[in-house]
Amino acid sequence: MKLGKPNPYDLEFLRAWFTDGAKGNWPILGRDRDAWHTFEDDLVALHNEPARGRFSRTLSYKIIPFIYGHLGSDQSGEKEVNDRKLAMVVEIIGVLIASLMPLSAILALYFVKNELTRVFTTIGFTAAFCLAILFMTEGTRQIEVFAATSA
């Protein structure tokens, strides 16, 4: 079994749980009290999520916690979210963006009558598609992005 590094969001939650009185407040006393900060390279995760793209990580660790923080929470200030449901929501949002992007380009080009404006609209949608590929996928090589945008 290969143990990976914990993701930064989970590590920060663990640190807060050990120190915040509203969450857990079970501090480790003694020589190991700074283990979560000092020996961060030695920490491993027993259950590490599979590698996901930047879009999924941003949505899962930044946007959704921000929304949950403003929608209300329990007394500890935390809201529990099922990881599988969260992954499914992120997947659905990604599929919606992927399917709406070409449809919006077709619709926009249908309504644009000026040829020069159509050319620049096409350039804009191609650039947006390229950025979407770079942001929503992990480890994409430049040749793959070039092939997808030129197709």
N, C-alpha and C positions, 0 to 999 in steps of 0.2 A: 504494500500500500504506500503510495507516494503522498507525502504530506506537503501541502503548499503553504505559502505565507497567508496570513489572514488579511482580508481586505481592510483598507484604512477605516471604512465606516464602522465595521464590527469592532475593530481595535479601539476606536475612540469611544464607542458605546461601552465596552468593557472597562476602560479607564474611568469613565464617568460613573459607572455602576459601583465601582470600588470606592469612589471618593464622595459621591453626592449623597447626602442624607435622605433626599426624597426618593432615591432609586434603590440602592442597596445598602450603602454605607457600611460595608464590611471591609474596612481597610486591612491590608496585610501589614503587620507590625514586625519590625526586625530588619535584618539585612536584605530581605527580598522585597521590601516595600516599593522600590523603584524599578522592579523587574520589567514592568510594562513600558517603561520609557528608556531605561538604560540598555536593555538587551533585546531591543526590538527585532534585530536580525535573527535572533535565536527562536522566536516564537513561530509556531506552526498552527494550522487550522485542521481539526479532525474532519470537518465537513466544509470543503471549500467549494464555492460555486464554480460552475464551468466558465471558461473565458467567454466574455461577452464584449460587444463593441462599446465604443465610447458613448454612443447614444443611450444604450441600455443602462450603462453605469451612471450616466448623468441623470437620467430619469429616475432610476432606482434610489440613488444615494443623495441627490440634491433636490430635484423638483418635487417628488412625491413626499419626502419628509417635510419639506417646506409647506406643502399643502396641508398635510396632516397636522403640522404644528399650528396652523391657523384655523383649522376646523374644530379644534378642541381635543382634549385628551383626558386621561384619568388623573388621579391625584399626583402621581409621580412625574407627570409631564411627558409621559411616553404613550405611544399607541402601538399596539401589537399588530403586525401585518404578516399574513401568511406568505412565505416566500414563493410558493407555487402560484398562488393567485397573483402576486405582484409580477412574477415572470410572465404569466399569461397576459396581463394587462399591458405590459411593456411590449410583448410580442404583437398583440393586436394593434397597438399604436404604430409600431414599425411597419406592419403590413398595410395599414391605412395610408400612411405617408407614402410608402412605395407604390401603392396603386393609384393614389390621387395625384401624384406628381406628373406622370405622363398624361393623365386625363385633363389636368388643368392646363398643361401646355397645348394640347389639342384644342381645348375650348378657347383659350386666349388667342391662338393663331386664327381660329375661325372668325373671331370678331374684329381682328385687326385688318384693316383694308389697305393701308399704305405699305408698299413693298419694303421700304427702308425700315420702317417700324417693325415689320415682320422679321426681318433679318436680325435686328437687335434683340427682339423678343426671343428668337431662337437661341441666340448667343447667351442671353440671360438664363433661359431654362437649362441649357447645356451646362453652364457654370454651376447652377444650383444642383443639378443632377450629380456633377462631379463632386461637389462639396458634400452632398448627401451620402455618396458612396464612401468617401473618406471618413465622415463622422459616424456613420452607422455600422461600419464593418471594422473588424480588428485584423491587423496584419495584411492589409491589402497592398500588393505591390503596385508600383507606378504603371507597369505595363498592363496590368489588369484594369486599372482605372482608365488608362488611355484606350484600351480595347472596348470597354463598356461605353465610354462617352462618344467614341467615334462610330459606334454601330448604329 
